[in-house]
Amino acid sequence: MRHKLVEGDALLVTVIQGEKDSAELQTIFIAQTIHHKIMDMPEELWIKAYEEILKEIKSTI
C-alpha cells in the first residue's frame, strides 16, 4: 500500500508502507516541505535555516 503526503507546495513524498518508520517519513517530509519554502531565500539565510531545522529535527526524533 502506498502513502502520499502533500502539504501546499511541498514536494510529493511517496513511500511503500513498511519500508520506512514514521519518524523517518516525517523527517523526509518536513525537510522537503521546508526546502521548497526557503529555496528562494538568499544563500546565507537558507544555510542558517537548514542548520536550525536540522537541530530541531534531531532533538525531536
C-alpha distance matrix in Angstrom:
0.0 3.8 6.7 10.1 13.4 16.6 20.1 23.1 23.9 21.5 19.7 16.1 13.8 10.4 8.8 6.2 5.9 9.1 10.9 12.8 14.3 14.8 18.3 17.5 14.9 17.6 20.2 18.6 18.0 21.5 23.2 21.9 22.8 26.2 26.8 26.4 28.8 31.4 31.6 34.5 36.6 39.5 38.5 40.4 38.6 35.0 35.8 37.1 34.2 31.7 33.9 33.8 30.1 29.4 31.9 30.2 26.7 28.2 30.1 27.2 24.7
3.8 0.0 3.8 6.7 10.1 13.2 16.8 19.8 20.3 17.8 15.9 12.3 10.2 6.7 5.9 4.9 6.1 9.8 10.5 11.7 13.6 13.7 16.8 15.7 12.6 15.2 17.7 15.7 14.9 18.5 20.0 18.3 19.3 22.8 23.2 22.7 25.2 27.8 27.9 30.8 33.0 35.8 34.9 36.9 35.1 31.5 32.5 33.9 30.9 28.5 30.9 31.0 27.2 26.8 29.5 27.8 24.4 26.2 28.2 25.4 23.2
6.7 3.8 0.0 3.8 6.7 10.0 13.5 16.6 17.5 15.0 13.7 10.2 8.1 5.8 5.8 6.7 6.9 10.5 11.3 11.2 12.3 11.5 14.5 13.7 10.3 12.2 15.0 13.3 11.9 15.3 17.3 15.8 16.3 19.8 20.6 20.1 22.3 25.1 25.5 28.3 30.3 33.3 32.6 34.4 32.4 28.9 30.1 31.2 28.1 25.9 28.3 28.1 24.3 24.2 26.8 24.8 21.6 23.7 25.5 22.6 20.7
10.1 6.7 3.8 0.0 3.8 6.5 10.2 13.1 13.8 11.6 10.4 6.9 5.8 4.8 7.0 9.3 10.3 13.7 13.8 13.2 14.3 12.9 15.2 14.3 10.5 11.8 14.3 12.2 10.1 13.4 15.3 13.3 13.4 17.1 17.9 16.9 19.0 22.0 22.4 25.0 27.2 30.3 29.9 31.8 29.7 26.3 27.8 29.0 25.8 23.9 26.6 26.4 22.6 22.9 25.7 23.8 20.8 23.3 25.2 22.4 21.1
13.4 10.1 6.7 3.8 0.0 3.8 6.9 10.3 11.4 8.9 8.8 6.3 5.6 6.9 9.1 11.9 12.5 15.4 15.3 13.7 14.2 12.0 13.6 13.1 9.3 9.4 12.0 10.4 7.4 10.3 12.6 10.9 10.3 13.9 15.2 14.3 16.0 19.0 19.9 22.5 24.4 27.6 27.4 29.1 26.7 23.4 25.1 26.0 22.6 21.0 23.8 23.2 19.5 20.2 22.9 20.7 18.0 20.9 22.5 19.7 18.9
16.6 13.2 10.0 6.5 3.8 0.0 3.8 6.6 7.9 6.3 7.1 5.7 7.2 9.4 12.2 15.3 16.2 19.1 18.8 17.2 17.7 15.3 16.4 15.8 12.2 11.6 13.7 12.0 8.5 10.5 12.7 10.3 8.8 12.5 13.8 12.2 13.5 16.9 17.8 19.9 22.1 25.5 25.7 27.6 25.1 22.0 24.1 25.1 21.6 20.5 23.6 23.0 19.4 20.6 23.4 21.2 19.0 22.2 23.8 21.2 20.9
20.1 16.8 13.5 10.2 6.9 3.8 0.0 3.8 6.2 5.4 8.1 8.3 10.0 12.8 15.5 18.7 19.3 21.9 21.6 19.5 19.5 16.7 17.1 17.0 13.8 12.1 13.9 12.8 9.0 9.6 12.0 10.1 7.3 10.5 12.5 10.7 11.0 14.6 16.1 17.9 19.7 23.3 23.9 25.6 22.7 20.0 22.4 23.1 19.4 18.9 22.0 21.0 17.6 19.5 22.1 19.6 18.0 21.5 22.8 20.3 20.7
23.1 19.8 16.6 13.1 10.3 6.6 3.8 0.0 3.8 5.5 8.8 9.9 12.5 15.4 18.5 21.8 22.7 25.5 25.0 22.9 23.1 20.4 20.6 20.3 17.2 15.5 16.7 15.5 11.9 12.0 13.8 11.5 8.4 10.9 12.6 9.8 9.7 13.5 14.8 15.9 18.0 21.7 22.8 24.7 21.8 19.4 22.3 23.0 19.4 19.4 22.9 21.9 18.8 21.1 23.7 21.5 20.3 24.0 25.2 23.1 23.8
23.9 20.3 17.5 13.8 11.4 7.9 6.2 3.8 0.0 3.8 6.5 8.8 11.9 15.0 18.3 21.8 23.3 26.0 24.9 23.0 23.7 21.4 21.4 20.4 17.5 16.2 16.7 14.9 11.8 12.1 12.8 9.8 7.4 9.8 10.3 7.0 7.7 11.4 11.9 13.0 15.6 19.2 20.2 22.5 20.0 17.3 20.3 21.5 18.2 18.0 21.6 21.2 18.3 20.4 23.4 21.7 20.4 23.9 25.6 23.9 24.4
21.5 17.8 15.0 11.6 8.9 6.3 5.4 5.5 3.8 0.0 3.8 6.3 8.7 12.2 15.2 18.8 20.3 22.7 21.5 19.4 20.1 18.0 17.9 16.7 13.9 12.8 13.1 11.1 8.1 8.8 9.4 6.4 4.4 7.7 8.2 5.9 7.7 11.0 11.6 13.7 15.9 19.3 19.6 21.7 19.4 16.3 18.7 20.0 16.7 15.8 19.4 19.1 15.9 17.5 20.7 19.1 17.4 20.7 22.7 20.9 21.1
19.7 15.9 13.7 10.4 8.8 7.1 8.1 8.8 6.5 3.8 0.0 3.8 6.4 9.7 12.9 16.5 18.5 20.9 19.4 17.7 19.1 17.7 17.8 15.9 13.1 13.0 13.2 10.2 8.0 10.0 9.8 6.1 6.4 9.7 9.0 7.2 10.2 12.8 12.4 14.9 17.5 20.5 20.2 22.7 20.8 17.4 19.3 21.2 18.3 16.7 20.2 20.6 17.3 18.2 21.6 20.5 18.3 21.3 23.7 22.0 21.6
16.1 12.3 10.2 6.9 6.3 5.7 8.3 9.9 8.8 6.3 3.8 0.0 3.8 6.4 9.9 13.3 15.4 18.2 17.0 15.8 17.4 16.1 17.0 15.2 11.9 12.5 13.5 10.5 8.2 11.2 11.7 8.5 9.0 12.6 12.4 10.9 13.7 16.4 16.2 18.7 21.2 24.2 23.9 26.3 24.4 20.9 22.6 24.4 21.4 19.5 22.8 23.1 19.6 20.2 23.5 22.1 19.5 22.3 24.7 22.6 21.7
13.8 10.2 8.1 5.8 5.6 7.2 10.0 12.5 11.9 8.7 6.4 3.8 0.0 3.8 6.6 10.2 12.2 14.7 13.3 12.0 13.7 12.8 13.9 11.8 8.5 10.0 11.1 7.9 6.5 10.2 10.8 8.4 9.8 13.1 13.1 12.7 15.5 17.8 17.8 20.8 22.9 25.7 24.8 26.9 25.2 21.6 22.7 24.4 21.4 19.2 22.0 22.4 18.7 18.7 22.0 20.7 17.6 20.0 22.5 20.4 19.0
10.4 6.7 5.8 4.8 6.9 9.4 12.8 15.4 15.0 12.2 9.7 6.4 3.8 0.0 3.8 7.0 9.5 12.3 11.2 10.9 13.2 12.9 14.8 12.7 9.5 11.9 13.4 10.4 9.6 13.4 14.2 12.1 13.5 16.9 16.8 16.4 19.2 21.6 21.3 24.3 26.5 29.3 28.3 30.4 28.8 25.2 26.2 27.9 25.0 22.6 25.2 25.7 22.0 21.6 24.8 23.5 20.2 22.3 24.8 22.5 20.6
8.8 5.9 5.8 7.0 9.1 12.2 15.5 18.5 18.3 15.2 12.9 9.9 6.6 3.8 0.0 3.7 6.2 8.7 7.5 7.6 10.3 10.8 13.1 10.9 8.2 11.4 13.0 10.5 10.7 14.4 15.2 13.9 15.7 18.7 18.8 19.0 21.7 23.8 23.7 27.0 28.9 31.4 30.1 32.0 30.5 26.8 27.3 28.9 26.2 23.5 25.7 26.2 22.5 21.6 24.5 23.4 19.8 21.3 23.9 21.5 19.1
6.2 4.9 6.7 9.3 11.9 15.3 18.7 21.8 21.8 18.8 16.5 13.3 10.2 7.0 3.7 0.0 3.8 6.3 5.9 7.8 10.5 11.8 14.6 12.8 10.6 14.0 15.8 13.8 14.2 17.8 18.7 17.6 19.3 22.4 22.5 22.7 25.5 27.6 27.5 30.7 32.6 35.1 33.7 35.5 34.1 30.4 30.8 32.3 29.7 26.8 28.8 29.3 25.7 24.6 27.2 26.1 22.4 23.6 26.0 23.5 20.8
5.9 6.1 6.9 10.3 12.5 16.2 19.3 22.7 23.3 20.3 18.5 15.4 12.2 9.5 6.2 3.8 0.0 3.8 5.7 7.1 8.6 9.8 13.1 12.2 10.3 13.4 15.7 14.6 14.8 18.1 19.6 19.0 20.4 23.3 24.0 24.4 26.8 28.9 29.3 32.5 34.2 36.8 35.5 36.9 35.3 31.7 32.1 33.2 30.4 27.7 29.5 29.5 25.9 24.8 27.0 25.6 21.9 23.0 25.0 22.2 19.4
9.1 9.8 10.5 13.7 15.4 19.1 21.9 25.5 26.0 22.7 20.9 18.2 14.7 12.3 8.7 6.3 3.8 0.0 3.8 5.7 7.0 9.4 12.4 11.6 10.8 14.1 15.9 15.3 16.3 19.2 20.4 20.5 22.2 24.7 25.4 26.3 28.6 30.4 30.8 34.2 35.6 37.9 36.3 37.5 36.0 32.5 32.5 33.5 31.0 28.1 29.3 29.5 26.1 24.5 26.5 25.3 21.6 22.0 24.0 21.4 18.2
10.9 10.5 11.3 13.8 15.3 18.8 21.6 25.0 24.9 21.5 19.4 17.0 13.3 11.2 7.5 5.9 5.7 3.8 0.0 3.8 6.9 9.9 12.1 10.1 9.8 13.4 14.5 13.3 15.0 18.0 18.5 18.6 20.8 23.1 23.3 24.5 27.0 28.5 28.6 32.2 33.5 35.6 33.7 35.1 33.9 30.3 30.0 31.3 29.0 25.9 27.2 27.7 24.4 22.6 24.8 24.1 20.3 20.6 23.0 20.9 17.6
12.8 11.7 11.2 13.2 13.7 17.2 19.5 22.9 23.0 19.4 17.7 15.8 12.0 10.9 7.6 7.8 7.1 5.7 3.8 0.0 3.8 6.7 8.4 6.4 6.5 10.0 10.9 10.3 12.2 14.8 15.5 16.0 18.1 20.2 20.7 22.1 24.4 25.8 26.2 29.8 30.8 32.9 31.1 32.2 30.8 27.3 27.0 28.0 25.7 22.7 23.8 24.2 20.9 19.1 21.2 20.3 16.6 16.9 19.3 17.2 13.9
14.3 13.6 12.3 14.3 14.2 17.7 19.5 23.1 23.7 20.1 19.1 17.4 13.7 13.2 10.3 10.5 8.6 7.0 6.9 3.8 0.0 3.8 5.7 5.5 6.3 8.8 10.2 10.9 12.4 14.4 15.6 16.8 18.4 20.2 21.3 22.9 24.7 26.0 27.0 30.5 31.2 33.4 31.7 32.4 30.8 27.5 27.2 27.7 25.3 22.5 23.4 23.2 20.0 18.3 19.8 18.6 14.9 15.2 17.0 14.5 11.3
14.8 13.7 11.5 12.9 12.0 15.3 16.7 20.4 21.4 18.0 17.7 16.1 12.8 12.9 10.8 11.8 9.8 9.4 9.9 6.7 3.8 0.0 3.8 5.4 5.1 6.1 8.6 9.9 10.5 12.0 14.1 15.4 16.3 18.1 19.8 21.2 22.5 24.1 25.5 28.8 29.4 31.9 30.6 31.2 29.2 26.1 26.2 26.4 23.6 21.2 22.3 21.6 18.2 17.1 18.6 16.7 13.3 14.3 15.6 12.6 10.0
18.3 16.8 14.5 15.2 13.6 16.4 17.1 20.6 21.4 17.9 17.8 17.0 13.9 14.8 13.1 14.6 13.1 12.4 12.1 8.4 5.7 3.8 0.0 3.8 5.4 5.1 6.1 8.7 9.9 10.4 12.1 14.3 15.2 16.3 18.0 20.0 21.1 22.2 23.8 27.1 27.3 29.6 28.1 28.4 26.4 23.5 23.3 23.2 20.7 18.2 18.9 18.2 15.0 13.7 14.9 13.2 9.7 10.5 11.9 9.1 6.4
17.5 15.7 13.7 14.3 13.1 15.8 17.0 20.3 20.4 16.7 15.9 15.2 11.8 12.7 10.9 12.8 12.2 11.6 10.1 6.4 5.5 5.4 3.8 0.0 3.8 5.4 5.1 6.2 8.6 9.9 10.6 12.3 14.2 15.4 16.3 18.4 20.1 21.1 22.0 25.6 26.0 28.1 26.4 27.0 25.4 22.1 21.7 22.3 19.9 17.0 18.0 18.0 14.7 13.0 15.0 14.0 10.2 10.9 13.3 11.3 8.5
14.9 12.6 10.3 10.5 9.3 12.2 13.8 17.2 17.5 13.9 13.1 11.9 8.5 9.5 8.2 10.6 10.3 10.8 9.8 6.5 6.3 5.1 5.4 3.8 0.0 3.8 5.4 5.2 6.1 8.5 9.9 10.7 12.1 14.2 15.3 16.7 18.5 20.0 21.0 24.4 25.3 27.8 26.4 27.4 25.5 22.2 22.4 23.1 20.4 17.7 19.4 19.2 15.6 14.7 17.0 15.5 11.9 13.6 15.8 13.3 11.2
17.6 15.2 12.2 11.8 9.4 11.6 12.1 15.5 16.2 12.8 13.0 12.5 10.0 11.9 11.4 14.0 13.4 14.1 13.4 10.0 8.8 6.1 5.1 5.4 3.8 0.0 3.8 5.5 5.1 5.9 8.4 9.9 10.4 12.0 13.9 15.4 16.5 18.1 19.6 22.8 23.4 26.0 25.0 25.6 23.4 20.3 20.8 21.0 18.0 15.9 17.5 16.7 13.0 12.7 14.8 12.7 9.4 11.8 13.5 10.7 9.5
20.2 17.7 15.0 14.3 12.0 13.7 13.9 16.7 16.7 13.1 13.2 13.5 11.1 13.4 13.0 15.8 15.7 15.9 14.5 10.9 10.2 8.6 6.1 5.1 5.4 3.8 0.0 3.8 5.5 5.2 6.0 8.6 9.9 10.5 12.0 14.2 15.4 16.3 17.7 21.1 21.3 23.6 22.1 22.7 20.8 17.6 17.6 18.0 15.3 12.7 14.1 13.8 10.3 9.3 11.8 10.4 6.9 9.1 11.5 9.7 8.5
18.6 15.7 13.3 12.2 10.4 12.0 12.8 15.5 14.9 11.1 10.2 10.5 7.9 10.4 10.5 13.8 14.6 15.3 13.3 10.3 10.9 9.9 8.7 6.2 5.2 5.5 3.8 0.0 3.8 5.6 5.2 6.2 8.6 10.0 10.5 12.4 14.4 15.5 16.1 19.7 20.5 22.8 21.3 22.5 20.8 17.3 17.5 18.7 16.0 13.2 15.3 15.7 12.1 11.2 14.4 13.5 10.2 12.2 15.1 13.5 12.1
18.0 14.9 11.9 10.1 7.4 8.5 9.0 11.9 11.8 8.1 8.0 8.2 6.5 9.6 10.7 14.2 14.8 16.3 15.0 12.2 12.4 10.5 9.9 8.6 6.1 5.1 5.5 3.8 0.0 3.8 5.5 5.2 6.0 8.5 9.8 10.7 12.4 14.3 15.4 18.6 19.7 22.5 21.6 22.9 20.8 17.4 18.4 19.3 16.2 14.1 16.6 16.4 12.6 12.9 15.9 14.3 11.4 14.3 16.5 14.4 13.7
21.5 18.5 15.3 13.4 10.3 10.5 9.6 12.0 12.1 8.8 10.0 11.2 10.2 13.4 14.4 17.8 18.1 19.2 18.0 14.8 14.4 12.0 10.4 9.9 8.5 5.9 5.2 5.6 3.8 0.0 3.8 5.5 5.1 6.0 8.4 10.0 10.7 12.2 14.0 17.1 17.5 20.3 19.6 20.4 18.0 14.9 16.0 16.3 13.0 11.3 13.8 13.0 9.2 10.2 12.9 11.0 8.8 12.2 14.0 12.2 12.4
23.2 20.0 17.3 15.3 12.6 12.7 12.0 13.8 12.8 9.4 9.8 11.7 10.8 14.2 15.2 18.7 19.6 20.4 18.5 15.5 15.6 14.1 12.1 10.6 9.9 8.4 6.0 5.2 5.5 3.8 0.0 3.8 5.5 5.2 6.0 8.6 10.0 10.5 11.6 15.1 15.5 17.9 16.6 17.7 15.7 12.3 13.0 14.0 11.1 8.6 11.4 11.6 8.1 8.5 11.9 11.1 9.0 11.8 14.4 13.6 13.5
21.9 18.3 15.8 13.3 10.9 10.3 10.1 11.5 9.8 6.4 6.1 8.5 8.4 12.1 13.9 17.6 19.0 20.5 18.6 16.0 16.8 15.4 14.3 12.3 10.7 9.9 8.6 6.2 5.2 5.5 3.8 0.0 3.8 5.5 5.0 6.2 8.7 10.0 10.4 13.8 15.1 17.8 16.9 18.6 16.8 13.2 14.5 16.1 13.2 11.1 14.3 14.8 11.5 12.1 15.7 14.8 12.7 15.6 18.1 17.0 16.8
22.8 19.3 16.3 13.4 10.3 8.8 7.3 8.4 7.4 4.4 6.4 9.0 9.8 13.5 15.7 19.3 20.4 22.2 20.8 18.1 18.4 16.3 15.2 14.2 12.1 10.4 9.9 8.6 6.0 5.1 5.5 3.8 0.0 3.8 5.5 5.3 6.5 8.9 10.3 13.0 14.3 17.5 17.4 19.0 16.5 13.3 15.4 16.3 12.9 11.8 15.2 14.8 11.5 13.2 16.3 14.7 13.2 16.6 18.5 17.1 17.5
26.2 22.8 19.8 17.1 13.9 12.5 10.5 10.9 9.8 7.7 9.7 12.6 13.1 16.9 18.7 22.4 23.3 24.7 23.1 20.2 20.2 18.1 16.3 15.4 14.2 12.0 10.5 10.0 8.5 6.0 5.2 5.5 3.8 0.0 3.8 5.4 5.1 6.1 8.4 11.2 11.6 14.6 14.4 15.5 12.9 9.8 12.0 12.7 9.2 8.5 12.0 11.5 8.6 10.9 13.8 12.6 11.8 15.2 16.9 16.2 17.2
26.8 23.2 20.6 17.9 15.2 13.8 12.5 12.6 10.3 8.2 9.0 12.4 13.1 16.8 18.8 22.5 24.0 25.4 23.3 20.7 21.3 19.8 18.0 16.3 15.3 13.9 12.0 10.5 9.8 8.4 6.0 5.0 5.5 3.8 0.0 3.8 5.5 5.4 5.7 9.3 10.2 12.8 12.2 14.0 12.1 8.6 10.5 12.3 9.6 8.2 12.0 12.7 10.2 11.7 15.1 14.7 13.8 16.6 19.0 18.6 19.1
26.4 22.7 20.1 16.9 14.3 12.2 10.7 9.8 7.0 5.9 7.2 10.9 12.7 16.4 19.0 22.7 24.4 26.3 24.5 22.1 22.9 21.2 20.0 18.4 16.7 15.4 14.2 12.4 10.7 10.0 8.6 6.2 5.3 5.4 3.8 0.0 3.8 5.7 5.7 8.2 10.4 13.5 13.7 16.1 14.0 10.9 13.5 15.3 12.4 11.8 15.6 16.0 13.5 15.3 18.6 17.8 16.8 19.9 22.1 21.3 21.9
28.8 25.2 22.3 19.0 16.0 13.5 11.0 9.7 7.7 7.7 10.2 13.7 15.5 19.2 21.7 25.5 26.8 28.6 27.0 24.4 24.7 22.5 21.1 20.1 18.5 16.5 15.4 14.4 12.4 10.7 10.0 8.7 6.5 5.1 5.5 3.8 0.0 3.8 6.0 7.4 8.7 12.3 13.3 15.1 12.3 9.9 13.1 14.1 10.9 11.5 15.1 14.8 12.7 15.3 18.1 17.0 16.7 20.1 21.7 21.0 22.2
31.4 27.8 25.1 22.0 19.0 16.9 14.6 13.5 11.4 11.0 12.8 16.4 17.8 21.6 23.8 27.6 28.9 30.4 28.5 25.8 26.0 24.1 22.2 21.1 20.0 18.1 16.3 15.5 14.3 12.2 10.5 10.0 8.9 6.1 5.4 5.7 3.8 0.0 3.8 5.4 5.5 8.8 9.6 11.2 8.6 6.2 9.6 10.8 8.1 9.1 12.6 12.7 11.4 14.0 16.6 16.2 16.5 19.4 21.1 21.1 22.5
31.6 27.9 25.5 22.4 19.9 17.8 16.1 14.8 11.9 11.6 12.4 16.2 17.8 21.3 23.7 27.5 29.3 30.8 28.6 26.2 27.0 25.5 23.8 22.0 21.0 19.6 17.7 16.1 15.4 14.0 11.6 10.4 10.3 8.4 5.7 5.7 6.0 3.8 0.0 3.8 5.5 8.1 8.4 11.2 9.7 6.9 9.9 12.2 10.4 10.4 14.0 15.1 13.8 15.6 18.7 18.8 18.6 21.3 23.4 23.6 24.4
34.5 30.8 28.3 25.0 22.5 19.9 17.9 15.9 13.0 13.7 14.9 18.7 20.8 24.3 27.0 30.7 32.5 34.2 32.2 29.8 30.5 28.8 27.1 25.6 24.4 22.8 21.1 19.7 18.6 17.1 15.1 13.8 13.0 11.2 9.3 8.2 7.4 5.4 3.8 0.0 3.8 6.7 8.6 11.4 9.9 8.5 11.8 13.7 12.2 13.2 16.6 17.3 16.5 18.8 21.5 21.4 21.7 24.5 26.3 26.5 27.7
36.6 33.0 30.3 27.2 24.4 22.1 19.7 18.0 15.6 15.9 17.5 21.2 22.9 26.5 28.9 32.6 34.2 35.6 33.5 30.8 31.2 29.4 27.3 26.0 25.3 23.4 21.3 20.5 19.7 17.5 15.5 15.1 14.3 11.6 10.2 10.4 8.7 5.5 5.5 3.8 0.0 3.8 6.3 8.2 6.3 6.0 9.5 10.8 9.8 11.6 14.4 15.0 15.0 17.4 19.6 19.8 20.7 23.2 24.8 25.4 26.9
39.5 35.8 33.3 30.3 27.6 25.5 23.3 21.7 19.2 19.3 20.5 24.2 25.7 29.3 31.4 35.1 36.8 37.9 35.6 32.9 33.4 31.9 29.6 28.1 27.8 26.0 23.6 22.8 22.5 20.3 17.9 17.8 17.5 14.6 12.8 13.5 12.3 8.8 8.1 6.7 3.8 0.0 3.8 5.7 5.5 6.5 8.8 10.4 10.8 12.5 14.6 15.8 16.5 18.5 20.5 21.3 22.4 24.5 26.2 27.3 28.7
38.5 34.9 32.6 29.9 27.4 25.7 23.9 22.8 20.2 19.6 20.2 23.9 24.8 28.3 30.1 33.7 35.5 36.3 33.7 31.1 31.7 30.6 28.1 26.4 26.4 25.0 22.1 21.3 21.6 19.6 16.6 16.9 17.4 14.4 12.2 13.7 13.3 9.6 8.4 8.6 6.3 3.8 0.0 3.8 5.4 5.4 6.1 8.6 9.8 10.6 12.4 14.4 15.2 16.5 18.6 20.0 20.9 22.5 24.5 25.9 27.1
40.4 36.9 34.4 31.8 29.1 27.6 25.6 24.7 22.5 21.7 22.7 26.3 26.9 30.4 32.0 35.5 36.9 37.5 35.1 32.2 32.4 31.2 28.4 27.0 27.4 25.6 22.7 22.5 22.9 20.4 17.7 18.6 19.0 15.5 14.0 16.1 15.1 11.2 11.2 11.4 8.2 5.7 3.8 0.0 3.8 5.7 5.4 6.4 8.7 10.2 11.0 12.7 14.4 15.7 17.1 18.8 20.2 21.6 23.2 25.0 26.5
38.6 35.1 32.4 29.7 26.7 25.1 22.7 21.8 20.0 19.4 20.8 24.4 25.2 28.8 30.5 34.1 35.3 36.0 33.9 30.8 30.8 29.2 26.4 25.4 25.5 23.4 20.8 20.8 20.8 18.0 15.7 16.8 16.5 12.9 12.1 14.0 12.3 8.6 9.7 9.9 6.3 5.5 5.4 3.8 0.0 3.8 5.5 5.2 6.1 8.7 10.0 10.7 12.2 14.3 15.7 16.6 18.3 20.1 21.4 22.8 24.7
35.0 31.5 28.9 26.3 23.4 22.0 20.0 19.4 17.3 16.3 17.4 20.9 21.6 25.2 26.8 30.4 31.7 32.5 30.3 27.3 27.5 26.1 23.5 22.1 22.2 20.3 17.6 17.3 17.4 14.9 12.3 13.2 13.3 9.8 8.6 10.9 9.9 6.2 6.9 8.5 6.0 6.5 5.4 5.7 3.8 0.0 3.8 5.3 4.8 6.0 8.5 9.7 10.1 12.0 14.1 15.0 16.0 18.0 19.8 20.9 22.3
35.8 32.5 30.1 27.8 25.1 24.1 22.4 22.3 20.3 18.7 19.3 22.6 22.7 26.2 27.3 30.8 32.1 32.5 30.0 27.0 27.2 26.2 23.3 21.7 22.4 20.8 17.6 17.5 18.4 16.0 13.0 14.5 15.4 12.0 10.5 13.5 13.1 9.6 9.9 11.8 9.5 8.8 6.1 5.4 5.5 3.8 0.0 3.8 5.4 5.2 6.3 8.8 9.9 10.7 12.6 14.4 15.4 16.6 18.6 20.3 21.5
37.1 33.9 31.2 29.0 26.0 25.1 23.1 23.0 21.5 20.0 21.2 24.4 24.4 27.9 28.9 32.3 33.2 33.5 31.3 28.0 27.7 26.4 23.2 22.3 23.1 21.0 18.0 18.7 19.3 16.3 14.0 16.1 16.3 12.7 12.3 15.3 14.1 10.8 12.2 13.7 10.8 10.4 8.6 6.4 5.2 5.3 3.8 0.0 3.8 5.5 5.2 6.4 8.6 10.0 10.9 12.6 14.4 15.7 17.0 18.9 20.6
34.2 30.9 28.1 25.8 22.6 21.6 19.4 19.4 18.2 16.7 18.3 21.4 21.4 25.0 26.2 29.7 30.4 31.0 29.0 25.7 25.3 23.6 20.7 19.9 20.4 18.0 15.3 16.0 16.2 13.0 11.1 13.2 12.9 9.2 9.6 12.4 10.9 8.1 10.4 12.2 9.8 10.8 9.8 8.7 6.1 4.8 5.4 3.8 0.0 3.8 5.5 5.2 6.1 8.6 10.0 10.6 12.2 14.3 15.5 16.8 18.6
31.7 28.5 25.9 23.9 21.0 20.5 18.9 19.4 18.0 15.8 16.7 19.5 19.2 22.6 23.5 26.8 27.7 28.1 25.9 22.7 22.5 21.2 18.2 17.0 17.7 15.9 12.7 13.2 14.1 11.3 8.6 11.1 11.8 8.5 8.2 11.8 11.5 9.1 10.4 13.2 11.6 12.5 10.6 10.2 8.7 6.0 5.2 5.5 3.8 0.0 3.8 5.4 5.0 6.0 8.6 9.8 10.3 12.1 14.1 15.4 16.5
33.9 30.9 28.3 26.6 23.8 23.6 22.0 22.9 21.6 19.4 20.2 22.8 22.0 25.2 25.7 28.8 29.5 29.3 27.2 23.8 23.4 22.3 18.9 18.0 19.4 17.5 14.1 15.3 16.6 13.8 11.4 14.3 15.2 12.0 12.0 15.6 15.1 12.6 14.0 16.6 14.4 14.6 12.4 11.0 10.0 8.5 6.3 5.2 5.5 3.8 0.0 3.8 5.5 5.3 6.4 8.8 10.1 10.8 12.5 14.6 16.0
33.8 31.0 28.1 26.4 23.2 23.0 21.0 21.9 21.2 19.1 20.6 23.1 22.4 25.7 26.2 29.3 29.5 29.5 27.7 24.2 23.2 21.6 18.2 18.0 19.2 16.7 13.8 15.7 16.4 13.0 11.6 14.8 14.8 11.5 12.7 16.0 14.8 12.7 15.1 17.3 15.0 15.8 14.4 12.7 10.7 9.7 8.8 6.4 5.2 5.4 3.8 0.0 3.8 5.5 5.2 6.3 8.7 10.1 10.8 12.7 14.8
30.1 27.2 24.3 22.6 19.5 19.4 17.6 18.8 18.3 15.9 17.3 19.6 18.7 22.0 22.5 25.7 25.9 26.1 24.4 20.9 20.0 18.2 15.0 14.7 15.6 13.0 10.3 12.1 12.6 9.2 8.1 11.5 11.5 8.6 10.2 13.5 12.7 11.4 13.8 16.5 15.0 16.5 15.2 14.4 12.2 10.1 9.9 8.6 6.1 5.0 5.5 3.8 0.0 3.8 5.4 5.1 6.1 8.6 9.9 10.8 12.6
29.4 26.8 24.2 22.9 20.2 20.6 19.5 21.1 20.4 17.5 18.2 20.2 18.7 21.6 21.6 24.6 24.8 24.5 22.6 19.1 18.3 17.1 13.7 13.0 14.7 12.7 9.3 11.2 12.9 10.2 8.5 12.1 13.2 10.9 11.7 15.3 15.3 14.0 15.6 18.8 17.4 18.5 16.5 15.7 14.3 12.0 10.7 10.0 8.6 6.0 5.3 5.5 3.8 0.0 3.8 5.4 5.1 6.1 8.5 10.0 10.9
31.9 29.5 26.8 25.7 22.9 23.4 22.1 23.7 23.4 20.7 21.6 23.5 22.0 24.8 24.5 27.2 27.0 26.5 24.8 21.2 19.8 18.6 14.9 15.0 17.0 14.8 11.8 14.4 15.9 12.9 11.9 15.7 16.3 13.8 15.1 18.6 18.1 16.6 18.7 21.5 19.6 20.5 18.6 17.1 15.7 14.1 12.6 10.9 10.0 8.6 6.4 5.2 5.4 3.8 0.0 3.8 5.6 5.3 6.2 8.8 10.5
30.2 27.8 24.8 23.8 20.7 21.2 19.6 21.5 21.7 19.1 20.5 22.1 20.7 23.5 23.4 26.1 25.6 25.3 24.1 20.3 18.6 16.7 13.2 14.0 15.5 12.7 10.4 13.5 14.3 11.0 11.1 14.8 14.7 12.6 14.7 17.8 17.0 16.2 18.8 21.4 19.8 21.3 20.0 18.8 16.6 15.0 14.4 12.6 10.6 9.8 8.8 6.3 5.1 5.4 3.8 0.0 3.8 5.5 5.2 6.4 9.0
26.7 24.4 21.6 20.8 18.0 19.0 18.0 20.3 20.4 17.4 18.3 19.5 17.6 20.2 19.8 22.4 21.9 21.6 20.3 16.6 14.9 13.3 9.7 10.2 11.9 9.4 6.9 10.2 11.4 8.8 9.0 12.7 13.2 11.8 13.8 16.8 16.7 16.5 18.6 21.7 20.7 22.4 20.9 20.2 18.3 16.0 15.4 14.4 12.2 10.3 10.1 8.7 6.1 5.1 5.6 3.8 0.0 3.8 5.4 5.3 6.4
28.2 26.2 23.7 23.3 20.9 22.2 21.5 24.0 23.9 20.7 21.3 22.3 20.0 22.3 21.3 23.6 23.0 22.0 20.6 16.9 15.2 14.3 10.5 10.9 13.6 11.8 9.1 12.2 14.3 12.2 11.8 15.6 16.6 15.2 16.6 19.9 20.1 19.4 21.3 24.5 23.2 24.5 22.5 21.6 20.1 18.0 16.6 15.7 14.3 12.1 10.8 10.1 8.6 6.1 5.3 5.5 3.8 0.0 3.8 5.5 5.6
30.1 28.2 25.5 25.2 22.5 23.8 22.8 25.2 25.6 22.7 23.7 24.7 22.5 24.8 23.9 26.0 25.0 24.0 23.0 19.3 17.0 15.6 11.9 13.3 15.8 13.5 11.5 15.1 16.5 14.0 14.4 18.1 18.5 16.9 19.0 22.1 21.7 21.1 23.4 26.3 24.8 26.2 24.5 23.2 21.4 19.8 18.6 17.0 15.5 14.1 12.5 10.8 9.9 8.5 6.2 5.2 5.4 3.8 0.0 3.8 5.9
27.2 25.4 22.6 22.4 19.7 21.2 20.3 23.1 23.9 20.9 22.0 22.6 20.4 22.5 21.5 23.5 22.2 21.4 20.9 17.2 14.5 12.6 9.1 11.3 13.3 10.7 9.7 13.5 14.4 12.2 13.6 17.0 17.1 16.2 18.6 21.3 21.0 21.1 23.6 26.5 25.4 27.3 25.9 25.0 22.8 20.9 20.3 18.9 16.8 15.4 14.6 12.7 10.8 10.0 8.8 6.4 5.3 5.5 3.8 0.0 3.8
24.7 23.2 20.7 21.1 18.9 20.9 20.7 23.8 24.4 21.1 21.6 21.7 19.0 20.6 19.1 20.8 19.4 18.2 17.6 13.9 11.3 10.0 6.4 8.5 11.2 9.5 8.5 12.1 13.7 12.4 13.5 16.8 17.5 17.2 19.1 21.9 22.2 22.5 24.4 27.7 26.9 28.7 27.1 26.5 24.7 22.3 21.5 20.6 18.6 16.5 16.0 14.8 12.6 10.9 10.5 9.0 6.4 5.6 5.9 3.8 0.0
